[in-house]
């Protein structure tokens, strides 16, 4: 029984650590810089893909919807993390509650990923064939650069 409690505590601490990291990234990218980042993304897309005015308007709508959805998910995510910390604070740990909260947090992280993928698919539908190639090249470069940045920060 003691090993089970220790295992759940370690798992919960790891989950909280990732949650805090996710919150930091979300807050940095989506909250504090929302309008600046949103405008920057639209300008980058407009310049790189030679978007028409209609496409720009539709892309802005996609971005607004995406940021609004992410904000809702983040709020739920934050509340679940608070619940998890409160549960971990208890002297008599309820491992079932901890497991359920971890599952709910995982579910919200998955929902955020699905929301992101759906946003990319919506944007893809706005673009013509030549723009799609450039768009996905930009995404690949962005992901590659994020990975390089993470490696540099960890070294």
N, C-alpha and C positions, 0 to 999 in steps of 0.2 A: 504494500500500500504506500509506504514511504517513497519507494522508487517511482511509483506512478505519479505521485504528487510532484516530485522533483522533475520528472520528465515533462509534465504539463506546465510547470513553472518555467522551465527552460524554453519550451515551445512558445509559451506566451511572451516571454521576453524577446525572443527572436521575432515573433509576429509584431510586437509593439515597435521594435527597432525598425523593421521594414515599413511599418505604418508611419512612423515619424519621418522617415526618409521620403516616403511618398507624399506626405503632407507638405514637407519643405519644398519639394520639387513642384507640387501643385501650386502652392502659395507663390513661389518665386515666378513661375511661368504664367499662371492663369489669373491670380488675384492681383498682385501688386503691379504687374505690367500688362494687364489685360488689354487696355485700349492701345497702348504703345505697341505691344506685341501683335495685336490684331491688325493694326494699321500697317505695321512692318511686313507681316505675312502677305497681306493683300497687295501692297506695293511690290514686294518681291515677285509674287505670282504675276501681277500685271506686267511688270517689266520683262520677266523671264519668258513668259508664255504668250506675250502680245495679246492679252485678253481684250475682248470687245467690252463696251460699256454694259451690255446686257449680262455678259459673263461676270464682270466685276460685281454687279449688283447681286447676282445669284451666289457668288462666292462669299460676299459679305453676309448674306442671309445664313449660309451654311456655317460660317465662323461664329456668328452670333448665337445660333441655335446650339452649336457645339459647346461654346463656353458656358452658356446657360445650363445645359445638361450636366456638364462637368461640375459646375458649382453646386448643383443639387446633390450629385453623387458624393462630392467632397464633404458636404454638410452631414450626410448620413454616415459617411466614413468616420468623420470626427466624433460623432455621437457614439458610434460603436467602440471606438478606441477608448473613449472616456468610460463607457460601461465596462470594458475589459480591465482597465486600470482599477476601477472600483472593485471589481470582482477579485482581482489579484491582491488587493489590499486586505481582504477579509482574512481573519485568522483561520477559519475553517473553509478551506478552498472547496468550491463546488466544481469539480473537473468537468462535469457535463455542461454547466453554464459556460465555462471557459472554452470548451471545445465548440459549443454552438456559436459563441461570439467570434471565434477564429474563423469558423465556416462563413459567418455572415460578412466578416471583413474580406475574406477571400472572394466571396461572391461580388462584393462591391468593386474589388480590384478587377475582377473579370468583366463586370459591367462597364467599367471605365475603358477597358481594352476594346470591348465590343462597340462602345460609343465612338471611340476613335476610328475603328475600322469602318463603321457605317458612315462617319463623316468623310473619310477618304473616298469611299465609294460614291457618295453624293457628289463630291467635287469632281470625281472622274467622269460622271455623267454630264457634267457641264462642259467638258472639254472636247475639242475635236481630236482626231487621231494623232496628229503631230504634236499637239499640246500634251496629250497623255504621256507620250514617251519622255518629254522633257520633265513633266510633273513627277513621274516615278523616278527619274534619275535624280531629281532634287531631293526626293524623300530618301532615296538610298544614300545620297551624300550626307544628308542631315543625320541619319542613323549612324553612319560610319563615323562622322565627326563626334557624335555624342559618345560613342564607344572609345574613341581616342582620348577625349576629354576626361572620361572616367578613369582610364588607365593612367593618365598623367597625374591626376589628383591622388590616386592611390599609391603612386610611387614616391 
